[in-house]
C-alpha cells in the first residue's frame, strides 16, 4: 500500500541523524562533505592508527621526493636542514638529532662536500671533532629542494582536494607536528 504524498508525509518526525556507516567505516557529517572516510577502530586501537600513520607518512615522503625531481636524497636533505638550523654540527650530533647512524651521516657529508654543498673543518679545541656547515650553494640547493617539494604538494592540494578536505588536513598538521616532536618511549630496537 502506498502512502499519500502531501503535507502529512512531509511533516513526519525524522529519525535522529547518525553518521552513515559503510563497510565498517564511519563518515561524520563534517568529513562526509570532505569525502573522507575514517575506519572505525575498536576503542583505543592506537596500534592500528599508528600503523596507518606510519604507512601514509612513508608513502607521502617517497611520493614527494619522487615527484619533486630533487637531486637530494632524504638523508641529504635532512642533514642540510640540520646544518641550516644549527649553523654547524658534527656527524655525531646530526646522527643523534635525525636518528641516523654516524657512518651514514659521514658518507652523506662526504658526498655533499664533493658537490660543494657543505664544508668540513676540524675543531680547533678538539681536533677529533669535525664540524660541517652549509656553503652558499648548499643553502641555495636546500631552498630549491624545499620549494620543489612544497610546489608539488601545493599543486596536488589545489587540483585534487576540495576546500573542506584541505581544511581537514590543516587541522591535522598540529597533531602530526606534536606526534613528530613527542618525547615518548623509543620503540624497541632503538628506532
Residue, then its C-alpha position, 0 to 999 in steps of 0.5 A: x500500500x502506498x502512502x499519500x504524498x502531501x503535507x502529512x508525509x512531509x511533516x513526519x518526525x525524522x529519525x535522529x541523524x547518525x553518521x552513515x556507516x559503510x563497510x565498517x567505516x564511519x563518515x561524520x557529517x563534517x568529513x562526509x562533505x570532505x569525502x573522507x572516510x575514517x575506519x572505525x577502530x575498536x576503542x583505543x586501537x592506537x596500534x592500528x592508527x599508528x600503523x596507518x600513520x606510519x604507512x601514509x607518512x612513508x608513502x607521502x615522503x617517497x611520493x614527494x621526493x619522487x615527484x619533486x625531481x630533487x637531486x637530494x636524497x632524504x638523508x641529504x636533505x635532512x642533514x642540510x636542514x640540520x646544518x641550516x638550523x644549527x649553523x654547524x654540527x658534527x656527524x655525531x650530533x646530526x646522527x643523534x638529532x635525525x636518528x641516523x647512524x654516524x657512518x651514514x651521516x659521514x658518507x652523506x657529508x662526504x658526498x655533499x662536500x664533493x658537490x660543494x654543498x657543505x664544508x668540513x673543518x676540524x675543531x680547533x679545541x678538539x681536533x677529533x671533532x669535525x664540524x660541517x656547515x652549509x656553503x652558499x650553494x648548499x643553502x641555495x640547493x636546500x631552498x630549491x629542494x624545499x620549494x620543489x617539494x612544497x610546489x608539488x604538494x601545493x599543486x596536488x592540494x589545489x587540483x585534487x582536494x576540495x576546500x573542506x578536505x584541505x581544511x581537514x588536513x590543516x587541522x591535522x598538521x598540529x597533531x602530526x607536528x606534536x606526534x613528530x616532536x613527542x618525547x615518548x618511549x623509543x620503540x624497541x630496537x632503538x628506532 
